[in-house]
Amino acid sequence: MAWVFLAIAVVFEIAFALGTNATRGFTRLWPSVFTLVAAAAGVFTLSQALKTLDVSVGYTIWTGLGSIGTVVFGAVLYKERITLPKLISFASIIAGAITLKLAAGI
């Protein structure tokens, strides 16, 4: 169940990051409300996952996959470019998350 909570937390992390851009510096009400709810829900579901998972594994996967998702959806929604350095960074994040999972024996 911890992995389910972590997956949900990742979705909220991506929503939070993308929502932050839509708030225009928290000057738009509904995007700001959405962003704050997504942030709170992400932290809550992460905390549920961390009841079982090591914080080093859970937090790294949460932030890593959240970062990757944000870049991918940022490219789709906001027309941001995905460059070779970004692709290399994605691969590094994924490799690090896999290595942490294997090292933790989970």
N, C-alpha and C positions, 0 to 999 in steps of 0.2 A: 504493500500500500504506500510505502514511502516514495517509491518511484512514481506512482500516480500523482501524489501531492507535488513532487518535484516537477513533473511535466506540466501540471497546471500552473505552478509558480513561474515556470519559464514563459508560458503564454501571457501571464499577467505582466511579467517583466518587459516583454516585447511591447505589449499594449501601453504600459507606462511610458516607455521611452518614446514611442511614436506619438503618444498623446501629448507628451511634453512639448513636442514641436508644434502641435496644433493649438496649444494654449496661447501662443504668441506672448510669452513672458507672463503667463497667468493673467492675461487681460481679457480672455474670453471665458465666460462662465461655464458653459456646458463641457467644452473640452477640458477645462480645469477640474471640474467635478469628476469627469471620467478618469482623468489622470490620477487624481488623488485616491479614488476608489481602487483603481488598478494597482497602484503602489501598495496600498494597505492590504489588498487581497493577495498580492504577490509575497509580501513579507509574512502574512499569516500562513499561507500554504507552504512556504519555505520552512517556517518554524515547525509545521507538522511533519514535514519530511525529515527534518533534523532530529526528531525524536528517535529515529532509528539510524539514519545515515550519519557518518562522520561529517563534521562541519567542513573539513578540508575538501571532502568529495562533493558534498551537496552544494556548498556555496560556489565552488569553482565551476561545477556543471551549470548551475543557475546563471551565473554571470556570463560564462562562456557561450552557452547556447542562446542566452538572451542577447548577447552582442551579435552573434551570427544572424539571428532572426531579425534583429533591428536593422542590420546592414542590408539583408536581402529584401525585407519589406520596405525599407527606406528607398531602395532602388526602384521597387515597383510603384510605391505610392508617391514618392517625392522626386522620382527621376534622378536619384543620386547614382553616380558611376561606380561600378565595381571594377577595381583595377587589379593588376597582378599582385601588388603588395597586399591588398585586402584578401585576395585568394590565398596567398601564402600564410597570412595571419589566421584565416579560417582553418587551414590545415593544421597549423600549430596548436590552435585551441582544441580542435577535435582530438589530436594526438595526445595532448596533455590530459584531457578529460578521460580518455580511454586508459592511459597509463595510471592515473589516479585510481580509477575504478579497479583495475587489475592489482595495483599495489595494496589497496584496502581489502582485497579478497572478497569483494561483494559480488 
